Amino acid sequence: MNRMKIIFATNNQHKVDEILSALPENFSVITLKEAGIKIDIPEPHHTLQENAAEKARTIHLLTQTDCFSEDTGLEVYSLNNEPGVHSARYAGEEKSFNKNIDKLLQKMDGLSERKARFRTVICLILNGKEYFFEGVCEGRITEEARGDRGFGYDPVFVPANSTKTFAEMSIDEKNLFSHRRKAMDKLVAFLNNLL
C-alpha cells in the first residue's frame, strides 16, 4: 500500500499525538522535529485561517513538500469570543497553559453564561494549492479546572453532551467530540478522495 507522506507544521507534541490518533494507516505524518526543522513560526494574524496558512506556507517554502498546519482557538461567547485567535498567548508570550486558564476563569468569575466553542482550522498545501478544513466543538467553561490529561484549556472545557472536561478524558474519548478530530476527518476524506 502506498503511504502518503505529509509534513505537519507544528512544534506542539500534544497536537501531534492527537493528529496521529485520528489518521488512518495509509498516511504517514512527518513532524517538524523529524524533518529537522527548528523554527518557531509566527502567528501574527487576526484569524485562525490566516495563522494556519502562515504556518503551512512557511514550511512549504522551506521544504517544497506537501504539508498541513492548524490553528485552534477557544471562543467564549460571553467574552466576545475571547481568547479566540490569541488562545495560546492569552496571558502572555510565554504560552503558559495554567496562566491562560487562570486569566480566563478570572474574567468569567460570576458569569452564569458559560457557553463556548473550540474551533480548529487546518490549512493543507498539496501540489502548491491551498485547501482549508474546519472543525468545531460546542461546550461550556467550568468554574474550576478538572483533570490532568490533554493540554491548553482542556481542564476547563466540557463538550456538549458530556459531563467530563477534555482533561478528564482519554484521547479516544476526546476524539468523539474533538474540534481537531472533526477538521482532520475532513482533511483525511479529502485526501482519500484524491488517492
C-alpha positions as CSV (number, residue, x, y, z in Angstrom):
1,M,0.0,0.0,0.0
2,N,1.3,3.5,-0.9
3,R,1.5,5.6,2.2
4,M,1.0,9.3,1.6
5,K,3.8,11.3,3.4
6,I,2.9,14.8,4.6
7,I,4.6,17.3,7.0
8,F,2.6,18.5,9.9
9,A,3.8,22.1,10.6
10,T,3.8,22.2,14.4
11,N,6.2,22.1,17.3
12,N,3.4,21.1,19.7
13,Q,3.7,17.4,20.6
14,H,0.2,17.3,22.1
15,K,-1.2,18.3,18.8
16,V,1.0,15.7,17.0
17,D,-0.4,13.0,19.3
18,E,-4.0,14.0,18.7
19,I,-3.5,14.2,14.9
20,L,-1.7,10.8,14.8
21,S,-4.6,9.2,16.7
22,A,-7.0,10.5,14.0
23,L,-5.1,9.3,11.0
24,P,-5.7,6.1,9.1
25,E,-2.7,3.8,8.3
26,N,-2.3,4.9,4.7
27,F,-1.0,8.3,5.9
28,S,2.4,9.0,7.3
29,V,2.9,12.3,9.1
30,I,6.3,13.8,9.4
31,T,6.7,16.3,12.3
32,L,8.9,19.4,12.1
33,K,11.3,17.7,14.5
34,E,11.5,14.6,12.3
35,A,12.0,16.9,9.3
36,G,14.9,18.6,11.1
37,I,13.2,22.0,11.0
38,K,13.8,24.0,14.2
39,I,11.8,27.3,13.8
40,D,9.1,28.9,15.8
41,I,6.6,30.1,13.2
42,P,4.9,33.4,14.0
43,E,1.1,33.7,14.3
44,P,0.6,37.4,13.7
45,H,-2.8,37.3,12.1
46,H,-6.3,38.1,13.3
47,T,-8.0,34.9,12.1
48,L,-7.3,31.2,12.7
49,Q,-7.4,30.6,8.9
50,E,-4.6,33.2,8.2
51,N,-2.4,31.8,11.0
52,A,-2.9,28.2,9.8
53,A,-2.0,29.4,6.3
54,E,1.1,31.3,7.5
55,K,2.5,28.2,9.2
56,A,1.8,25.9,6.2
57,R,3.2,28.5,3.7
58,T,6.4,28.9,5.8
59,I,7.1,25.1,5.9
60,H,6.1,24.7,2.2
61,L,8.6,27.4,1.2
62,L,11.3,25.8,3.2
63,T,10.7,22.2,2.1
64,Q,8.8,22.3,-1.2
65,T,6.9,19.4,0.3
66,D,3.1,18.8,0.8
67,C,2.3,19.9,4.3
68,F,-0.5,21.0,6.6
69,S,-0.9,23.1,9.7
70,E,-3.6,24.1,12.1
71,D,-4.6,26.9,14.3
72,T,-7.1,26.4,17.1
73,G,-8.9,28.9,19.3
74,L,-11.3,28.8,22.3
75,E,-14.2,31.2,21.7
76,V,-16.2,32.2,24.8
77,Y,-19.5,33.8,23.8
78,S,-19.9,36.0,26.9
79,L,-16.4,37.4,26.4
80,N,-17.0,38.4,22.7
81,N,-15.3,35.2,21.5
82,E,-12.1,35.7,23.6
83,P,-9.5,34.4,23.8
84,G,-10.0,33.2,20.1
85,V,-7.0,33.7,17.9
86,H,-5.0,34.7,21.0
87,S,-5.7,31.5,22.9
88,A,-2.1,30.3,23.2
89,R,-0.8,33.7,24.4
90,Y,-3.9,34.9,26.3
91,A,-1.9,35.6,29.5
92,G,1.4,36.5,27.8
93,E,4.0,35.5,25.3
94,E,5.4,32.5,27.3
95,K,2.3,30.4,26.3
96,S,1.6,29.2,29.9
97,F,-1.5,26.8,29.9
98,N,-2.0,27.5,33.7
99,K,-1.8,31.3,33.4
100,N,-4.2,31.3,30.4
101,I,-6.7,29.2,32.4
102,D,-6.3,31.5,35.4
103,K,-6.9,34.6,33.3
104,L,-10.0,33.0,31.7
105,L,-11.6,31.9,34.9
106,Q,-10.9,35.3,36.5
107,K,-12.6,37.1,33.6
108,M,-15.6,34.7,33.8
109,D,-15.9,34.9,37.6
110,G,-19.6,35.4,38.5
111,L,-20.8,34.8,34.9
112,S,-23.7,32.4,34.5
113,E,-23.5,32.3,30.7
114,R,-20.5,29.9,30.1
115,K,-21.1,28.6,26.6
116,A,-18.0,28.4,24.5
117,R,-16.6,26.5,21.5
118,F,-13.3,25.3,20.3
119,R,-12.6,25.9,16.6
120,T,-9.8,24.4,14.5
121,V,-8.8,25.5,11.0
122,I,-6.4,23.3,9.0
123,C,-4.6,24.6,6.0
124,L,-3.3,21.9,3.6
125,I,-0.9,22.8,0.8
126,L,-0.9,20.0,-1.7
127,N,0.8,20.3,-5.1
128,G,1.2,24.0,-4.4
129,K,-2.6,24.6,-3.8
130,E,-4.2,25.6,-0.5
131,Y,-7.2,23.9,1.0
132,F,-9.0,24.7,4.3
133,F,-10.9,22.4,6.7
134,E,-12.7,23.5,9.8
135,G,-13.9,21.6,12.9
136,V,-16.0,23.0,15.8
137,C,-16.8,21.6,19.2
138,E,-19.5,23.4,21.2
139,G,-19.4,23.2,25.0
140,R,-19.1,25.2,28.2
141,I,-16.5,26.5,30.6
142,T,-16.4,25.1,34.1
143,E,-15.9,27.2,37.2
144,E,-12.7,25.4,38.1
145,A,-10.1,23.2,36.4
146,R,-10.7,19.4,36.4
147,G,-8.5,16.6,35.1
148,D,-4.8,16.3,34.3
149,R,-4.9,15.0,30.7
150,G,-4.8,16.9,27.5
151,F,-3.4,20.5,27.2
152,G,-4.3,24.1,26.8
153,Y,-7.8,24.8,28.0
154,D,-8.8,21.1,28.3
155,P,-9.2,21.2,32.1
156,V,-12.0,23.9,31.9
157,F,-13.9,22.8,28.8
158,V,-16.8,20.4,28.9
159,P,-18.1,19.5,25.4
160,A,-21.8,19.4,24.8
161,N,-23.5,16.1,25.7
162,S,-20.7,15.2,28.2
163,T,-20.1,15.8,31.9
164,K,-16.3,15.4,31.7
165,T,-13.8,18.1,30.8
166,F,-11.4,17.2,27.9
167,A,-8.7,16.8,30.6
168,E,-10.7,14.1,32.3
169,M,-11.0,12.1,29.0
170,S,-8.7,9.6,27.3
171,I,-7.6,10.6,23.8
172,D,-10.2,8.2,22.3
173,E,-13.0,9.7,24.4
174,K,-11.9,13.2,23.4
175,N,-11.8,12.2,19.7
176,L,-15.6,11.6,19.9
177,F,-16.1,15.3,20.4
178,S,-12.9,17.0,19.3
179,H,-12.8,20.0,17.0
180,R,-9.3,18.9,15.9
181,R,-10.6,15.4,15.0
182,K,-13.5,16.9,13.0
183,A,-11.2,19.0,11.0
184,M,-8.8,16.1,10.5
185,D,-11.6,13.8,9.4
186,K,-12.5,16.3,6.6
187,L,-8.8,16.5,5.6
188,V,-8.5,12.7,5.5
189,A,-11.7,12.4,3.5
190,F,-10.4,14.9,1.0
191,L,-7.1,13.2,0.6
192,N,-8.7,9.7,0.4
193,N,-10.9,11.0,-2.4
194,L,-7.8,12.1,-4.3
195,L,-6.0,8.8,-3.7
